[in-house]
């Protein structure tokens, strides 16, 4: 890992995500249940899915990076630093002054604008283009929501399914873990974990995952308890199927809809948690939470500075609303009791 | 030739408030190759638990505490977990009461049978699929090729039970445990499934342990019948003598209460009382609380086995009392 620059990893992740997405699409096409569910989902929440897609595309464009091509004398950029597609679209947008959206005069005593009228959403107190920062925030938000879910859900499944299926000592142990975690105030635990691991995207994700897996663990444990007693699991045992194989073939596939629903619903909650962490000063650099935090005091200026907090808030709101709308529909579509309700 | 399955003094207990409660208590019987033995009894008489004890699948916290189960001379209760898993499905298969819930709803039915075959035999997926198609045809599923790719919810109850039977027979087991295989089905479908089971049993020579509370099914299918009451075996006999001249008062009561035997317009004679709870079982014969012919020793000592005729065993003080005189005559 040490031999590669971070931007190479960023590119690899992009490729992996695109390939993974295509593979998932292939799988969904092949499985009638999932194909019908996704068609139904598209029918119900076209707008929300498109919005989420736009955020995804922005985040991916912000992940593809390569070196070079930066004109001499560009402000704030090392001559040969790797820049992402989004960076390149907004080269040379750092201003020496604080300005309102599309303003051609400077505010608050800065120097004259080099590119007056081009900052669609204005600049912040440090002279950075607000639109640029809002776009950069998409990648951070998706990273926090996605990576944390990818850490938390497997942990929850491991403990939840194990406890539900095998019971006994392992169940006791898992419940000890759950009640211990539940007895600590979540935000304090988050702060403590981030202090121990140091600030950074990965440690924030790990900290959010460690505090966030409990709910789904309970859910998957309860569901496994139910599945374990079902006739087809008993029948599988009577046919001589081994325990790990029963879990893999009979328990996990029947938890799949819960996993998908939890992933989508967890996602938006996590993005919001990061905003809270940013407010406490332990968030991830470049997130919308940090933009909001930085713009808090600006609201008291005269004339009022609304554009940077507005942009970050709108971006955050748009993503959360779209994801929640999709999540709601995912639950309706995948829950067999509500599937036919709309027809 | 010794029997295929020999069950001796099987005892399965569940922990209860007043100490362990035996749900299967000293049950012994044999099952010959190619034979159909019906295990008959009310709900809670321990017939299903007997089957689960044979497969060592008694749900926790219950466990088998005594006795032996020999399959072709090999004691199943002493086998390792892995060896036992190879017996299940491979040598003893089981079909269940509820075909609706016995198939995994998210896997195609053909795939489930293919997996069952490949679990026990080293065959390619394509070969297993060919065999599944043949099996589907054998168990009377119309258009087997199309049904291979169906999901369970797309099949009717009868078809699902046929799939279960195909799955259970896919590895040519020596013995099949059928736990109330037709209870959840329509009457017309019941008849079809029973016919199918009889045909398969005759063509393949599979021994069947048939668990049921329906004496009509017993009459259709069984060679011999074992009657259970409150965890104990009370009578075991070939089908015809058991159904025509039952010896144990409980068996007599069961047969009398069949609607087919009653006359129209007259109330059906029932067995008075209910099955006592395990904590209230008498020390002696379990049926003594409801028995019309009980006398002194019944409540105190459990009756010994008596052999009133060849192949018949019955546990009853009353039968015991009458036997010597019959023998002297």
Boltz contact constraints between the chains, C-beta under 6 A:
constraints:
  - contact:
      token1: [A, 231]
      token2: [B, 96]
      max_distance: 6.0
  - contact:
      token1: [A, 231]
      token2: [B, 98]
      max_distance: 6.0
  - contact:
      token1: [A, 231]
      token2: [B, 101]
      max_distance: 6.0
  - contact:
      token1: [A, 231]
      token2: [B, 102]
      max_distance: 6.0
  - contact:
      token1: [A, 232]
      token2: [B, 102]
      max_distance: 6.0
  - contact:
      token1: [A, 232]
      token2: [B, 103]
      max_distance: 6.0
  - contact:
      token1: [A, 232]
      token2: [B, 104]
      max_distance: 6.0
  - contact:
      token1: [A, 235]
      token2: [B, 96]
      max_distance: 6.0
  - contact:
      token1: [A, 235]
      token2: [B, 102]
      max_distance: 6.0
  - contact:
      token1: [A, 237]
      token2: [B, 57]
      max_distance: 6.0
  - contact:
      token1: [A, 238]
      token2: [B, 55]
      max_distance: 6.0
  - contact:
      token1: [A, 238]
      token2: [B, 88]
      max_distance: 6.0
  - contact:
      token1: [A, 238]
      token2: [B, 94]
      max_distance: 6.0
  - contact:
      token1: [A, 239]
      token2: [B, 89]
      max_distance: 6.0
  - contact:
      token1: [A, 239]
      token2: [B, 116]
      max_distance: 6.0
  - contact:
      token1: [A, 240]
      token2: [B, 85]
      max_distance: 6.0
  - contact:
      token1: [A, 240]
      token2: [B, 88]
      max_distance: 6.0
  - contact:
      token1: [A, 240]
      token2: [B, 89]
      max_distance: 6.0
  - contact:
      token1: [A, 250]
      token2: [B, 104]
      max_distance: 6.0
  - contact:
      token1: [A, 253]
      token2: [B, 106]
      max_distance: 6.0
